[in-house]
Every structure is written in C-alpha cells, then in structure tokens.
C-alpha cells in the first residue's frame, strides 16, 4: 500500500506544471506589480492585464494555469470577463480567483463561476496559498501553460 501511494504522489507531481503561469488582472498598477513580483518569487510565470477585455484576450492567447481577477475594472468588469472565460471552450477549465474590494460573499463569486475568493486588502502570501491550492487541484494542474 505504501508503494501505491508513492506512485500516486509521483503521478500528481508529474501533472503539476513546473513553472505555472498565472494571469493577474487588476486595474491598480501597484497591486498588479506586487502580486506579479511575489508570484514570480514563488516560481510562477506571470502575465498581467489591467482590464477585462485584455484579460479575456490574454487568457485565450496564453492559457494560464490560474487567473487572479479583480472585479471593478474599466472597459469590462471582472464578472463579465469571468463569464466569458467560463463560456469559452478554450478557457472554461482555467480556475479563477476573485480578488476584490467589492463587498460580497465567497458563495456569490462561486455561483458566478469563480473557483476562489479573496477580499482586498490581501497579502501576497494569502494569494499564494490560494493559487497553490488551485494548482494542486485537478483543474489547475490540467491546463497546459504556453
């Protein structure tokens, strides 16, 4: 039984991306920079977007392993961007973490198709824990980074 669990553990490790790609979407430049630098420090590759329109485009182009999505943004808000990503065959399986100062519940964000919820202000360490949890889940590890 011990060797069987070692084989399963090895299979899970082999499906986890070595340098996962995270798309950080936030209209606040300081927030994008802080989260980008911290996630890179943790070994991730990071792509950023400042609005929902560029988030959808970059998600389709890069197919990240996880998306961190602010809700209140110009051009297209995070709700609409997430809805479009979850409807599109190419991006529907990418986990989305809502990271917002908008007063709401985590249940409401999950009902809208989000896979995680964090309230601002949020420490980079807490964001990393949520990203890791989703990367370790089957949905986060199955998306092929580009």
C-alpha positions in Angstrom: 0.0 0.0 0.0 2.9 2.4 0.7 4.4 2.0 -2.7 0.9 2.6 -4.3 0.6 5.9 -2.6 4.2 6.8 -3.7 3.2 6.1 -7.3 0.0 8.2 -7.0 2.0 11.0 -5.4 4.6 10.8 -8.3 1.7 10.9 -10.9 0.3 14.0 -9.2 3.7 15.7 -9.2 4.2 14.9 -12.9 0.9 16.6 -13.8 1.6 19.8 -11.8 3.2 22.4 -14.1 6.8 23.0 -13.2 6.6 26.8 -13.6 2.9 27.5 -13.6 1.5 30.5 -15.5 -0.7 32.9 -13.6 -2.7 35.8 -15.2 -3.1 38.7 -12.7 -5.9 41.0 -13.7 -6.3 44.3 -11.8 -6.7 47.9 -12.9 -4.5 49.1 -10.0 -0.9 49.1 -11.2 0.6 48.8 -7.7 -1.5 45.7 -7.0 -0.5 44.1 -10.3 3.2 44.8 -9.6 3.1 43.5 -6.0 1.3 40.2 -6.9 3.4 39.7 -10.1 6.7 40.1 -8.2 5.6 37.8 -5.3 4.3 35.1 -7.6 7.5 35.2 -9.7 9.5 34.9 -6.4 7.5 31.8 -5.7 8.5 30.3 -9.1 5.5 31.2 -11.3 5.5 32.8 -14.7 3.1 35.8 -14.6 1.2 37.7 -17.3 -0.8 40.8 -16.3 -3.8 42.6 -17.6 -5.4 45.9 -16.5 -9.0 45.4 -17.6 -11.4 42.6 -18.5 -11.0 43.0 -22.3 -7.3 42.4 -22.2 -7.8 39.6 -19.6 -10.0 37.6 -21.9 -7.6 38.1 -24.8 -4.5 37.2 -22.8 -6.3 34.2 -21.2 -7.1 32.8 -24.7 -3.6 33.5 -26.0 -1.6 32.2 -23.0 -4.0 29.7 -21.4 -2.7 30.3 -17.8 -2.9 27.7 -15.1 -4.8 30.1 -12.8 -6.3 33.6 -13.2 -6.5 36.2 -10.4 -9.4 38.5 -11.3 -10.3 41.9 -9.8 -14.0 42.8 -10.3 -14.2 46.6 -10.5 -12.3 47.5 -13.7 -12.7 49.7 -16.7 -13.9 48.5 -20.2 -15.2 45.2 -18.9 -15.5 44.3 -15.3 -14.3 41.0 -13.7 -17.8 39.5 -13.6 -18.2 39.8 -17.4 -14.6 38.7 -18.1 -15.1 35.6 -15.9 -18.4 34.8 -17.5 -16.8 35.0 -21.0 -13.9 32.8 -19.9 -16.1 30.2 -18.4 -18.3 30.0 -21.6 -15.4 29.6 -24.0 -14.2 26.1 -24.6 -10.5 27.1 -24.6 -10.6 28.8 -21.2 -13.6 27.3 -19.3 -11.4 24.9 -17.3 -9.0 27.6 -16.0 -9.5 28.3 -12.3 -10.4 31.9 -11.5 -9.7 33.5 -8.1 -11.7 36.7 -7.4 -9.5 39.2 -5.6 -11.7 42.3 -4.9 -12.6 45.1 -2.5 -16.2 44.8 -3.7 -18.4 43.8 -0.7 -19.7 40.3 -1.4 -19.6 36.8 -0.3 -17.4 34.0 -1.5 -20.6 32.0 -2.2 -21.8 34.6 -4.7 -18.5 34.5 -6.5 -18.5 30.7 -6.7 -22.1 30.8 -8.0 -20.8 33.1 -10.8 -18.2 30.5 -11.8 -15.2 31.6 -9.8 -13.1 28.9 -8.1 -11.7 31.0 -5.2 -12.4 34.3 -3.4 -10.1 36.7 -1.6 -11.1 40.1 -0.2 -8.8 43.1 -0.6 -6.6 44.1 1.0 -5.0 40.7 0.6 -1.4 39.8 1.4 0.7 38.2 -1.3 1.2 35.2 1.0 -2.5 34.6 1.2 -2.9 34.9 -2.5 -0.1 32.4 -3.0 -1.8 29.9 -0.7 -5.0 30.2 -2.8 -3.0 29.9 -6.1 -1.2 26.8 -4.7 -4.4 25.2 -3.6 -5.9 25.6 -7.1 -2.6 24.4 -8.8 -2.7 21.3 -6.7 -6.3 20.6 -7.7 -7.0 18.6 -10.9 -8.4 21.7 -12.7 -5.3 23.8 -12.0 -2.8 21.1 -13.0 -4.5 20.1 -16.2 -4.2 23.4 -18.1 -1.2 23.3 -20.3 0.9 26.5 -20.0 2.1 28.1 -23.1 
